[in-house]
């Protein structure tokens, strides 16, 4: 059986974690990685730079965003040495539509006989907004306080890349069915 690296992406509060964990439960002993787990490292960088904690800031985009992705994917590649299925839960909002990025990642994975599987979790903006309110996470504070500005800068549409499997996050039963149809 060929190894698989699953990248599960979407904007914040769309249900990446929910869908990723449902997928993980259906796979045989996968490695599950969530980019949010490395946020404490970025928080230390904010503190060291005396910058306010804002994951939508110029500081984040210039100094932290890409290194977070490099770090989590480096861990994923190490996990692939010992496991057949690795799931990375992270937004991937820029990466899924970047043909050069996807091609480079596919080539790197081909060297270790691993298939790239991209999954996009789609959810409407109203539901995303409500979920952010309900989860009350500090990483959503700026987004909620500046909702209109935030949504103007974000593209909530499904990726144009036809290789991306789109899972519409409506309810648990629907997600289970879509995952079953797509991967099992």
N, C-alpha and C positions, 0 to 999 in steps of 0.2 A: 504494500500500500504506500502510495506517495505521501510525503509529509505535506501539511497545509499550514500556512500562516493566514489566519483570519484577521483582517483589519475591520473593526466595527466603528463606523463614524457617523456623526450627525452634529448639529448644533447642540449647545448645552440644553439639558432638560428635555430632550426628545425621547429619551428612554434607552440610551446606549447600554447602560449598565443592566437594565432589565432584560433587553434582548441578548446581550452578551452572555449573561448568566443562564438564560434559557438555552442558548446554543451550547454552552459549556456542559450543561446537565445532560444533553443528548449525545455528546461525544465521549469516547472512551479515554478517561483520565487526561484531559487537556491541561495545559498550562494557561492560566488566566492572568492577564496583566492589565491593570487600569492605570492610565497616565496620571490620574488624580493622586495616586499613591506617592508620586515623586514631587507633588506640590510643596511639601515642607522644604525641599532644597531651594525651590524658587522663592519661597517666602523669606528664607535666609538671605538670598540675593537682594530682595527688596530692602530688607533691613540694613544690610551692609552698604547699600547704595543710598540709603536714606530716602527711598522712594515710597509713595503710598501704595498699598496693596491694591492693584487694579489689573486684572488679567485681560483688559481690553485697552491698556495704555500703550503709548509709543514705546516706553521702557520695556514692557513685556514683549511686544512684537519685535523690537530690535535686539534684545539681549537674552531672552528666556524661551520664547516659543520654540524656535527650531532646536536648541539644545535639549529641550524636554523630549522632543520627538526622536532625536538621535539616541538619547539615553534609553528610552523605552524600547526602541527597535534593536539596539545593541543587546539588551537583556533578552528580547524575543529570539534573536539569532542564537544566543548561547543556549536558550531553552530548546531550540530545535535540534541541537546536538544530541539530546537525550529524550525527546518526546516527538510524537508524530503530529500533534495538533496544538498550536499555540494561538491564543486569541489575544489581540491587543485592542482595548477599549480606549479610544481617544477621538477627538472631533474629526481630524483629517479633512477639515473643510477646504483647505487649499490643495491638499495632496491628491485627492481623488480625481480632480479635473486637470491635473498637471501631467500631461502625457510623458514628458521627459522623466519626471519623478517615478511614475509607475513603471516605465520601461527599465529604468536603472534598477529599481527594486526587483522587478521580475528577473532581470539578468543575474543579479546577486543571488536570488533564491534558486535559480536554475543550477547554479554551481553546487548547491547542496540538495538537488533533486526535490525541491519544495515548490508547491503550487501557491500562488497568491490568490486569496479569496477576499474580495472587497464587499463589505456589507454596509449599506446606508440605511439608517433608521429614520423614516420620515414621520413627521408629526406636524400638525398645523400650529401656527403661531399663538393662537388663543390658548391652546392646551399647554404649549411650552411656557407661556407667561404664568398660567395658573400653577404649573408644577414648580416653577422657580419660587413663587410666593410660598407654596406649601413646604418646600424643602428648606427654605430659609438659610441657605448656605452663604457664608461670607464671600465666596467667589462670585455670587450673583448680585451683590449689593449694588455695585455701580450699574449693572444692567437694569435692575428694577427701578433704581432712582432716575435713570435716564432712558426709559423704555423706548420712547419714540425715536430718539437719536440712535440707540442701539440697533433697532430693527432696520433702520434706514441703511446701516452699514453692513448688514448681514444678508446673505442670499440663502433663503430657506428652501430653494427649489431642489429637486432631485438632481444628482450629478448627471452631466451629459454623457459621461463614459458608460457605454452600453454593457461593459463587463461588470459593472457594479450591480450586485443583487440588492434590490430595494425591499425593505420590510416596512410595511405601513403599521405603525404602532397605534392601533385602535383599542384593542383589548387583548387579554391574555390568550384567549382561545384562537383569535385571529393570528397572533404572533406565532403560537405553537404550530398552527397549520402551515403558515408561510415558511417557517424554518424547515418543517418536515418536507414540504414540496421542493424546496431549494437544495437541500443537502443530504437527504436520507432516502 
